[in-house]
Amino acid sequence: NFALLHSVHETARVKSGAWDENGVFICATATHVKYVLPNGDSGIVHSLVRPIYIQRIARHHMYYVDRDNQVHKDRLNSAEYLFKLALHKRQFNDVKTWIKNGRLCGNVVIGYLKKQGFPEIALHFVEEQQTRFNLALEYGHIEEAMTAAQALDDKDCWTRLGVEALRQGNQQIVEMVYQKTRNFDALSFLYLITGNTTKLKKMLAIAEKRGDVMSRFNNAMMLGDIEERVKVLSEVGQVPLAALTAQTHGLTELQELLAEGVQGVDIGNAIPADAELLLPAIPVHRADAEHTNWPLLMSTQAIFENNLAQAAAEAAHAAAQAEEPPMEDAMEALDVDDDPGAGWGDDDAGAGVADPSAWGDDLDLDLGDVPDVAPVPAQTATLSRGESAAARWLKKRKLVGDLVAAGEFEEALNTLQRRIGLANAAPLQPLFREAYLGVNSFLSGLPQAPAVQFPILASGSLSSSNLAPFTLHNATSLMEGLKEGNKLTTAGKFQEALTAFRKVIQSLPLAVASSQEEDQQLTEFIEICREYITAMRCQIAQRASAASDVKRSIELAAYMTLCKLQPTHTVLTLRGAMSAAFKAQNFITAASFARRLVSGNAAAARQPELVAQARKLLTVCEQKGSDAMQLEFDHRETDNFTICASSLTAIPAAAPTARCPFCQSVYKAEFKGQVCSTCELSEIGANTLGIQFRPI
């Protein structure tokens, strides 16, 4: 369709070029053969000794003519650009093939993969373990980082791995790291917050073997073991404190043993009358070995699996199912009986088959001529989870508001990038959160259980397939925002008004129209917000420059009069511009503003005093007939006058311009590619599909 995809700047003149069967453009300059991918990436295939003229690219061969009019056919080294093309198209099987067989340059490909956001593939080009560890840790690939850490076996690497694993919620690796680094205090706290009281008891035994009194006391506190706390306090010579603990918790036996060390002092007076029993909370839910880690999303790492890491993971998983992994060193030395039923021996193994006659009953019963009853086959039913309400309404339509209501923020941002050229998503973050929470209600469930989600629907029901979510940003709510902005403008609160109009225009991409009339109304809202935002920016800039730059102040006041505002606000801008120009002795310019005030303005007609003053000023200005300053403003060309929305300066009539694809603000060509100053969302000059408020 002859659409411009990308522009590539070349310092040398391009002699010739051709497309291959994959849509890659191969071109030749005087010194190099280069490639350009559909996504704009480019590179060098090889250098040239003499200029050539490419005629055709097919099946990894290049057909060209040299300057002697001789036709040649050379094999083209297409590994690099086909690898990048497969990566761009996310054809990971082809990427894997090129990695194995393409003989690609490691450092260049690693840098490219990191730039494109595929660090897990870059790991396949790195052999040095420290580099693999740093790269895997940088991008959160915890399994690859663990494999490298095992090869390095360095304490600093284990510590860094533990921090990243804790951030990802990988409790198994955190546990292993704490064991490797002998961080017993952190290990005890990990068992406490995960509710693993069995291993916490082992940590108490390990602390006793290590002779660490403080660790023993802390573990006893975490376990709620009062007797152990009394024992520790008495062993370190804190007998009164041990006796007080025993008496507080009603341990009479231990209290009698410690009575001699108290020397007849009544410690009961030290116990508060309102003392309460404080014990650690009992874990409501203990996750099994397979579900201790936080769930993770699947990435392309599953396609590019490292065989060694996979084998190690499978072996560790099998060992975890066979038996509980032992603790390191001190934990292995403990003689802890984990099988509470081991004392019963193997009696069940020798029980054999029971003898029915020994129980004194038999089945010799007189049942008459009752026919045999055929066995009824067991019936099984398979339950499958149905589609969520969000999945059903997204089948019907996929507007940005629907995607945000369903929680599909990433897809919503991608849609906005195609629709309005989104370049700055920061202002949308609170709006996305507000829209999502405004559509969904949540009912708290049992402790440790997720909340139950109920979407608020505009039409249909949760049991029907034809449903639509409630849209927080619609024509009615946005109209209220415009009214608030108008009130602030009338009150002279220009900064607050600018914020109000910006919020409305930034909310418009999330709006959904239910009819053609609402669609047209929302489109008009964009124009209203654009004009008011420009006017408010001019007013704020004019106040800032009123004292320092009078000429610039008058120009900004004049630019405000060109904005399409409400009649009442237009009268206010004309009055301000007229006054500023008259005070600066720009009488011709002031006369143009006064003439616009008295020439049939309905809003001005309701203010007879203002009209009378404008008539007097017009008479004086016509007598003076001069301007003290040359302004970048022509009052005779107000209909065709254009203001740059970034610099707030005039754009010459023949000068090239660029527009915001969303709010249609006009800019000088030099601002193309920057973020729009009006809506603060879109890229200036981007080629987009356009905003959509309702399904076509």
N, C-alpha and C positions, 0 to 999 in steps of 0.2 A: 504493500500500500504506500510505498515511498515515504514512510514515516522516518524522521530522523531519530536514530537510536542513540548514537554517541558521536562525539567529535574528538578526534585524536590529532594533536599538534605534532608535526614533524619538522625538524630543522632542515633536513635534506629533502629535495624534491622527490616525489614519488613518481617513478618511471612507469610502472604498470602494476596490475593486480588482477586477481581472480578469486572466486569463491570455491571452496571445496564442497564435497557432498554433505558436510556437517554444518554448513553455514558459517564457516570461519573464513575471514578475508585474508588472503596471502598477498602481500604487496612487496615490491622491490624498489629500493632506492639505488643510488649510485654505488653504495658500498655494502648494503645489507639486504637480506630477505627477512621480512618481518610478518607477524601475524596480529590480527585484531579479532577478539572474541565478541560474540553478541552482547556480552555484559559490559564491554568497554575495556577489558584488560588487553594489554598488548605486550609484545616481547619480540626478541630477535631469534630467528631460526638458525641462521648462519651468516657469515660474512661473504662478500663477493670480491673476486679478483678484478673482474670487469663488469660493466653494466649488462643487464639482461632485460628481456621483455617477456613477462609471463603471459602465456596464452591459456593455460588450463591447469587445474589441480585436481587430480583424481587418483584414488587408491594409493595414497602415500607417495605419489610421483608428481613431479613438476615438469610440465612441458613449456619450453620457452624458446625464444629466438634471440641470438646474439647479434652484434653489430655487423657481422659478416653474412647476415641472412641465413645462418645455419640453424636448423631445428635440433633441439637437444631434449633428452628425457633423463632426468636425474631423480634418484630416490630422495624424498623429503623426510627429514627427521621431525616427525610430527608428534613425538612422544610428549613433549612438554605442553603444547597447546591442547592436545586431545585429553591429557590428564586434567588440565584446568577446566576444559569444557565439560568433561564428565562430572567434575566436582561442582560446577555451576548448575548442571542439570540434576545433581544429586543421584547420579547413576553410580552407586557405590561399588557395585560389582565390577564395573569398568575401571573405577579408580583403583580397586585392589589389584586388578590385572596390570595396570600401568605401573603401580608401585613395584610389583615383583619383576616385571620384564622390561620396563622402560628405560632403565639406566639413567635415572634423573639425578640432578645435582642436589645433594642432601641439604646444604645450608640454604640455598635459594628456595627450595620447595618447603622447607621448614618455616622460613619467614613468610612465605605466601600462605601456607596453611594457617599459621597463627593469625595473620592479618584477616583472612576470610572467616575465622571463627571455627576452625576444625583442628584444635590441638590434639585430639585423640588420634587423628590420622598422622600428625607430625611425629608422634611417639614411635612410629614404625621406621623412621629414618635416623633415629638416635640410638647409638650403641653404648656410649659412655654412661655409666650408671648414675653418676652425680647429675649429669645434664638431664637424664630421663626423670630422675627424682624431682628436680626443680621444675621441669616442664609439667609433669603430672600433677604436682602439688599446686602449681600456679593456676591450673584450670580445673582443679577439683577431682581428678581421676584417682580416687583413693586406692583402688586395687593395684593400678600400675605403680603408684608411689610406694605401696607396701612391698611390692616385688623388688623394687630398686633399693628400698631401705634394708631389706633382708640381705641383699648382696653387699651393701655398704657396711651395715652393722655399726653405725656410728650413733652415739648418744644424742647428738644435736639433731640428726635426721629423724631419730625415733621421736624426739620431743616435738619437732615440727609436724610430723605425721600425726601425733596424738592430738595436737591443737586442731588440725584440719578435720580429722575424723570426728572429733567432738562437735565441731561446727556442723558437720553433715549428719550427725546423729548415728554414726556407725559405732554402736556400743562395743561390739566384739573386737574391733581393731583398737579402740580406746583401751579396753581391758588388757589386750595383749601388750600394747605400748607401755602401760603403767607397770605391768609385770616385768617387761624387759628393762625398764629404767629404774625398777625398784622404788617406784613412787607409791609407797604403801598408804600414805594419808589420802592421796587422791583416789586410790583404788577403793579404800573404805567408803569414801564419800560417794563414789560411783555406785557401789552396791547399795548404799542407803537410798539414793534418789531413784534407783531402778527397782527397789523393793526386793532385792536378792538377799534375804536374811540368812540363807544357808551359807553363802560365801562370806557374808559379814561375820558369822560365827567363826569361820576359818581364819579370817583376818585377826580376830581376837586371840585365837590360839597362836598364830604366827607372831603377834606382838609379844606374847608371853615367852615364846622361845627366843625372840630377839632380845628380850630384857628391856623393851621400850615401855616404860611405865606410862608415859603420857599417851602413847598409842593405845595401850590397854584400856586406860580410863575413857578415852574418846570412843573406842569401839563399844565399850560397855554402855556408855551414854546412848549411842546410836541404837543399840540392841534393847535398851531398857532393862539391862541386867543389873538389878540393885545389889545382889549378893556380890557380884564381881567388883562393883564400885566400892563396896565396904571393904572387900578384901584388899584392893589396891591401896585404899587410903590407910588401912592399918599397916600394910607392909612398908609404906614410906614414912611411917611415924606420925601420921595425922590421926591418932587414935580418937581424940574428942570429935573430930569431924566424921570419922567412921561411925562412932557411936551415935552421933546425932542423926546420920543418914539411916542407920538401922532402926532407931526409935521412931523416926518420922514415918518410915514405911512399915512399921509393925513387925520387924524381924526380931522376935524376942530371943531366939536362940543365939543369934550373933550379938545381941545386946548384952546378954549375960556373960559371953566370952570377953567382951570388951569392957566390962564394968570395972575390972581392976585398973585398967589404964586411965580411967576417968578420975580415979581417986575420990570417989564418993560425991562428986559434983553433980548436982541435979541439972542435966542439960535440957530437961523438958521445958524449962522456961524460955529457951531460945527458939522453940518451935512456934511459929505464928498461929494465932487462933483460926485464921481463915486459910490455912495451908491446903493446897490442892495437889492431887497426884498428876505429875507431868511425865508422860511416856511418849515415845515416838509413835506416830500414826501407823496403824496396821495397813499394809499395802492392799488395796481393793482388788487390783488386777496385777498378776505376775505374768509377763509375756514369756512364751516358750522360747527355746533356743533359735527357732527359725524366724521369729518375729520380733526380736529385740531391736533390730536396726530400723531406723525410719525408712519408709518407702521412698524410692527414687524413680524419676522418670527414665524411660529407655532412651538412649541416645545412639548415635552411629557407632559407638564403641562396641556394640553387640555384633556389628558387621565385621569390624577389624579386630578380632580377638587375638590376644597374644597367647600362644599355645602354652608357654610355660606358666603364665599367670592362671590360665584356665585350669591346667592340671593341678596346680597347687590349691586353687579354690575348691575344686571337686574333692581332692583328698582331705582338705580341712573339713568340708561339709560332711563327708562320710565318717570321719573320725568323731565329729560332733554328734552324729546320730548314734554311733556305736557306744560312746561313753562320754561323760562330761570332761572337757579338757582340764587337765590338772594345772594347778598353779605352779609357778616357777620355784625352783630351789627349796625354800623354806616350806612352802605348801606341800611339796612332794614328800618332805621329811615327816609330815604329820601322819599319825596312825589314826585316821578318822574313819569310823565305820559309817559309810553312807547308806548301807542297806539295812533298814530297821528290821527286816524280816530274816536276816541271815542267821539269827540264833535258833530258828526253827528247823534248820537242817534241810535235808532233801526228803522229808517224809512223804510229800505228795508224789514224788517220783516213784516210790515203792508201794503206793496205795493199791495199784492194780485195778481190776474191774470188780465192782460191787456184786455180791451174791444175793439175788432177791429172796431166795428161800430162807436165808438167815434172818430176815426181818419178819418172818411169820405171815407174809401175805402172798397170794397168788392171783392169777387172772382167770381162774376157772369159773366164769360167771355164766349164768343162764340168761342170754339176751334174746331168746326166741328166734323168729325168722326175719330179723331185721337185715335187709340187704346191705352189702358192702357200700360204703360211701366213697365215691371217687374223690381223690385229693383235689382241692381247689388251687389252681396255679396262682402263685403270688403276683400281685399287680404292683408295678412300680410306676411312679409318676415323677417326671422331671420338671423341676421348677426353673424358670429362667427369669432373670431380672428384666423388667420392661424398660422402655425408653423413658428418660426423664422428660419433664415438661419443657425444659430448655431445648432438648434435642428435637422435640416435636415442633416447637414454634420456629426453630431455625430451618426446618424442612420447608416451611411455608414461605418465609422471607428471611433475608440476611442483611438487613440494614444495620448501620453502626449501632443504633440504639438497641436493637435486638441482640446483637453480639455482646454488648456491654452488660445487658440484663442477664445474659446466660453465663457471664464470667469469662467469656472468650476475649480477654483484653488484647492479646497478641494479634489475633485475627482482625480485631477491630482497628488496631493501629495500622496493620498492613492495608486494610481497606481504605483508611483515610489517606495513606500514602499514595494509593492509586487514584483516589477521588479528588483530593485537594492538595496533593504534594506536601504532605505533612513532613516538616523538618524539625519541629520543636514540640515534643510531646509532654514536656513538663507541666504546662498549664492544664493539661487534660487529666492529670493524675487525681486531683481532688474531685473533679467532675465525674470521672469513671467510678470512683468509690461511692460518691453520692448517688449516682444513678443505679449502681448495683444494689446498694443497701436500701434504696427507695423501692425497689421492685421485689426484693426477697425479704421474707420474715423468717425468723428462726425460733424454734422451741427447744429449750434446754431439755436434755435427756438425763439419764442416770450418770453418776460420777464416772469419769474416764470414758464415757460414751460420747460420740459426736452429736451435735445438735441436729434436730430434724428441720429441714428447709422446706418452706412453703412459698412459692412465688405468688405475687399478687397479679391477677390477670385482668386485662381490659376487656377481653371477650373470651367465650368458651369456658371450659372447666378442666380440671386436672384429669378427668377420665376421658375427655374427647381429644380427637386429633387436630381439630380446627380451633386453635387457641392462639392468643396473642398476649404478650406481657403488657403491664401498665408502663407507660412511658412518663418518666418524671419531667423530661424536657419536651413540652409540647407548645402549641401556639398560645394557649392560655397562660401558662406559667411564664413564658418568655415575654408576653405582652406586659405582665406585671413587672418584669425586670426593666422593660423600656419605660414604663410609667415612673418607676423609681428613679431612673436616670434623668428623665425630664424634670422631675421635682428638684433633684439636686442641681441641675443646670439652672433652673429658674432661681434657686436660692444662692447661686454663685459659688457653690462648692464644686469647683471644676475637677479637682483631683479625685474626689469621691465619685463624681459623675463619670469620669474616664474609667475608673475601676468597674462601675456598674455596667457600662456599655460593653467593656471588654469581656466581662463575664457572660453577657448575653451572646455576643458573637462567638465566643469560644464554646458555648453550650449548643449552638445551632447544629454543629455536625452530629450531635447525639439525638437531635429532634426527629420525630416521626410524624408525618402528616396522614390524616385519615381520609382526606378528600382533595380534590383539585384546588378548591378554594384555600384550604390550609397550606397546601404546597406553595401556592402563589404568595400567600401571606408570609410564610417563613422566608421565601426568597426576598421579599420586600424588607424584612427585618435585617437582612445582611446589609442592604444599601443604607438603611437608617443608621445602623450601628457604625458603618464606615464613615458616614458624613459627620456624625456626632463625635466619634473618636478623633477624627482629623481636627474638628473645630476645638475640642477640648485641649488637644496637644498644642494647637496654635495659641490658645488663650493662656495656657500655662507658660509656654515659651515667651509670649509677649510680656507677661508680668515679670519674668526673670530678666528680660533685656530692656525694660522700660527706662531704667536709669542710666545704663551703660551704653546702649546703642539705640538712639531714638529712631534712626532710619529703619533698622530691623524691626523695631516695635511697631511702627506704622505699617510696614509690609505685612506682618503677621496679623494685625487687626484687619487689614484689607482682605487677606486670604480668608479670614473667618467669614466675611460677608458673602463669599462665593459658595460656602457649604450649604447644602440643602437641608435646612433646619425647619422646625416648627415656626409659623409666622411670628409668634411672640418672641422667640429666641432670635429670629432674623432681625427684628426691630432692635433688639438689644445690641446685636453685633454692629448694625449700621450706626446706631447712636454712638457706640464706643469708637468706631473707626472715624466717624465724622469729627468727633471731639478731638481725637488724637491728631488727625491731619490738620485741623484748624489751628491747634496750639503750636504745631510745628511749622505753620505758615505755608503749608501745602494747600493753597486755596482751591486750585482746580480739582484736586483729588477730593477735598472735603465737599466741594459742590456736587460731585458725582454721587456721593453718599447721601447728601441732603435731598437731591433730586429723587433718588430712589425711595426716600422716606415719604415724600409728599405726593408721589405720583400714584395714588390709588392703592396703597397698602392697607388692607382691611384691619390688620392688627394695629397699625399706626393710627388709623382713623379713630380707634377707641381711646387714643391719648391725644386730645386736641392741644394740650400744652406742648407736647413734644413736636407736633406738626407745626405749630406756630413758631417755635424756636428754630426748627429746620428751615422754614421759609425765610426768617430773618437772616440766618446764617448763609442761606443761598444767595440772598441779595448782596450781602457783604462780599462773599467770595466772587460773585460775578463782577463786582466793581474792582476787586483786587486783580483777579485773572492771572495768577502766577503760582508757581510751585518753588519753594525754597530748596527742595532736595529732589534728586532724580531717583525714583523708586523702581524696583523690579515688579511693577504692576501697571497694567494698562487698563484704565477704567472703560475704554471704548471696546475692549475685546473680552468682556466678562463672560460671554456665552461660550467662547472657545478657549478660555484660560484654564491651564492645567497646572496643578500643584504636585510636586514630588512628595510622596507620603513619608519618605525617610528624612530628607534634608529640609522639608518644609520650605522649598524654594520654587520659583517658577520654572516651568519646562518650556523652552522655545518650541514654536509650532512645528518646525521641521526636524526637531531632535528625535533620535530613536528612543523608544520607551519599552518598559517591561511591566507586566501586570502580575498581581497576586492571583493565582488560580482560584482562590476561595472568595475573598472579599472584593476582588477586582480593583484594589488600590493601584494607582499608576505611579511608576518610579522611573527615574532616569536609568538608562541602560547600564550604567556602571554598578548599579545595585543588584543586578541579576545574579541569582544564586544565593543571596542572603535571605535571612528570615524576615518575613513581612513585619513592618513596624506597627501596622494597624491591628491585625488579628493575632500576631505573635505566634502563628502556627505554621503557615505554609512557606514554601520556598518560592521566592520571586522568580517569575519566568518559567516555572516548571510546566511540563506538558502533561495534563491530567485528564481524567474522564469527566470531572465535574461533580458537584455535590448532588446527592440524591436523598429526598425526604420520603418518598413513597415508592412501592414497587411499580415497575412499568407494566 
